[in-house]
Amino acid sequence: MTHTKFHLLLFFLVSASLLALSSCKPSPQKAEEYFERMMDCQQAVLETEDALIQLINIEMQKTLIDSVSANLPQNSDTSGYAAEINVAYDDFCMQIKKSQAQLRDIGRFNNKTELLDAATSLLETYRSLSAKEYKEVVEIVKIPSSLYTNENDNRFLDLTEHIDTTLQAQIDNFTRASKAFARDYNFEISLDDSTFFNE
């Protein structure tokens, strides 16, 4: 009988230990640190994208003004920002690759991949768009105003609309995954963290 009680007690102790181990979640602080690392990868891409977009917008405004005003002063600088746009585009592409590598190094959290998957998908979308649509936008922007046509303008608008629509779907997905992650691990996402959460 004593032998049976001992086995029963041992069974309950082992069961309780296994239950305690399986129900232990990482602390909210650890989860938030993981989330911040994830956000740093995304934010770095957003910053290089923003720098590129600003230069594109400046060049497009210049092109539109030049195409309307045929009487430019002789000493006007018509070279624009083509060299700067090339550098900004290269920086954008390199940052995407760097952030993708950082995400791979970060890996999953508590054996769950939902946030990592959403972040990876967003960066892969950026990579795909940078290789095709953004590249074509940059080429259109570098067309001299004297050669710029309505077809170029329509193509530019189609490309930028496609970029916006495609990215917004991925950003919405990442935002949902981020909010679920924060809720699961009991921490608050600060609106200062990123423009992602200003909805």
C-alpha positions in Angstrom: 0.0 0.0 0.0 2.8 2.4 0.9 4.5 1.6 -2.4 1.3 2.5 -4.3 1.0 5.8 -2.4 4.5 6.6 -3.3 3.9 6.0 -7.0 0.7 8.0 -6.8 2.5 10.9 -5.1 5.3 10.7 -7.6 2.8 10.6 -10.5 1.1 13.8 -9.1 4.5 15.6 -8.6 5.6 14.8 -12.1 2.2 15.8 -13.6 2.2 19.0 -11.6 5.8 19.8 -12.8 5.0 19.1 -16.4 1.8 21.2 -16.2 3.7 24.1 -14.6 6.4 23.9 -17.3 3.9 23.8 -20.1 1.9 26.7 -18.8 4.9 29.0 -18.3 5.0 31.8 -20.8 7.8 34.2 -21.3 7.4 37.4 -19.4 5.7 40.4 -21.0 9.1 42.1 -20.9 10.8 39.3 -22.9 7.9 39.4 -25.4 8.1 43.2 -25.7 11.9 43.0 -26.3 11.3 40.4 -29.0 8.7 42.6 -30.5 11.0 45.7 -30.5 13.7 43.7 -32.3 11.1 42.7 -34.9 10.0 46.4 -35.2 13.5 47.6 -35.6 13.8 45.5 -38.8 10.6 46.9 -40.2 11.3 50.5 -39.2 14.7 50.5 -40.9 13.0 49.5 -44.2 10.3 52.2 -43.7 13.0 54.9 -43.2 14.9 54.0 -46.4 11.6 53.8 -48.3 10.6 57.2 -47.0 13.9 58.7 -48.1 13.4 57.3 -51.6 9.8 58.4 -51.8 10.7 62.0 -50.8 13.3 62.2 -53.6 10.8 60.6 -56.1 8.2 63.2 -55.1 10.6 66.1 -55.5 11.7 64.8 -59.0 8.1 64.2 -60.1 7.1 67.8 -59.0 10.0 69.1 -61.0 9.1 67.1 -64.0 5.5 68.3 -63.9 6.6 71.9 -63.5 9.2 71.6 -66.3 6.7 70.0 -68.7 4.2 72.8 -68.1 6.7 75.6 -68.3 8.7 75.4 -71.5 10.4 78.8 -70.7 13.0 77.7 -68.1 15.8 80.1 -67.4 19.0 79.2 -69.1 20.9 78.5 -65.9 18.2 76.1 -64.4 19.5 72.9 -63.1 17.7 70.2 -65.1 19.7 67.3 -63.8 17.4 66.9 -60.8 18.0 64.2 -58.2 18.7 61.2 -60.5 22.0 60.3 -58.8 20.5 60.8 -55.3 17.5 58.7 -56.3 19.8 55.9 -57.5 21.6 55.9 -54.1 18.4 56.0 -52.2 17.0 53.1 -54.2 20.2 51.1 -53.6 20.0 51.9 -49.9 16.4 50.8 -49.8 17.1 47.4 -51.5 20.2 46.8 -49.3 18.2 47.6 -46.1 15.4 45.1 -47.1 18.1 42.3 -47.5 19.7 43.3 -44.2 16.4 43.3 -42.4 15.4 39.9 -43.9 18.7 38.5 -42.6 18.1 40.0 -39.1 14.6 38.5 -39.0 16.1 35.1 -39.8 18.5 35.6 -36.9 15.7 36.7 -34.5 13.7 33.5 -35.2 10.5 32.5 -33.5 9.3 33.3 -30.0 8.2 30.7 -27.5 7.9 28.2 -30.4 5.3 30.4 -32.1 5.8 31.9 -35.6 2.8 34.1 -36.3 4.5 37.4 -35.7 7.7 36.2 -37.4 5.7 34.9 -40.4 3.8 38.3 -40.8 7.1 40.2 -40.5 8.8 37.9 -43.0 5.9 38.2 -45.4 5.9 42.0 -45.2 9.7 42.2 -45.9 9.4 39.7 -48.8 6.7 41.9 -50.3 9.0 44.8 -50.0 11.8 42.8 -51.7 9.5 41.8 -54.5 8.2 45.3 -55.1 11.7 46.9 -54.9 13.0 44.5 -57.6 10.2 45.2 -60.0 7.7 48.0 -59.4 9.9 50.4 -57.4 12.7 49.8 -60.0 10.3 50.8 -62.8 9.1 53.9 -60.8 12.8 55.0 -60.4 13.4 54.6 -64.2 10.2 56.6 -65.0 11.2 59.4 -62.6 14.6 59.7 -64.3 13.1 60.4 -67.7 14.0 63.9 -68.8 10.9 66.2 -68.7 11.3 66.9 -72.4 10.7 63.2 -73.1 8.2 62.6 -70.4 4.8 61.5 -71.8 1.2 61.0 -70.6 1.9 57.2 -70.9 4.8 57.6 -68.5 2.6 59.5 -66.1 -0.2 56.9 -66.3 2.3 54.0 -65.8 3.8 55.9 -62.8 0.3 56.2 -61.2 -0.6 52.5 -61.9 2.7 51.4 -60.3 2.4 53.6 -57.2 -1.2 52.5 -56.7 -0.2 48.8 -57.0 2.7 49.4 -54.5 0.4 51.1 -52.0 -2.4 48.5 -52.3 0.0 45.5 -52.0 1.9 47.0 -49.1 -1.2 48.0 -47.2 -2.5 44.5 -47.2 0.8 43.2 -45.8 1.0 46.1 -43.3 -2.6 45.3 -42.1 -1.6 41.6 -41.7 1.6 42.6 -39.7 -0.5 45.0 -37.6 -3.0 42.3 -36.7 -0.3 39.8 -35.8 1.5 42.4 -33.7 -1.6 43.3 -31.8 -2.4 39.6 -31.2 1.2 39.0 -30.0 1.0 42.0 -27.6 -2.4 40.8 -26.3 -1.1 37.2 -25.9 1.9 38.3 -23.9 0.2 41.1 -22.0 2.1 44.2 -23.1 1.0 47.5 -24.7 2.2 48.6 -28.2 3.2 52.2 -28.1 2.0 54.3 -31.0 5.4 55.9 -31.1 6.9 52.5 -32.1 5.9 52.8 -35.7 3.5 54.3 -38.2 2.1 50.8 -38.6 -0.2 51.2 -35.6 -1.7 54.7 -36.3 -5.0 53.3 -37.4 
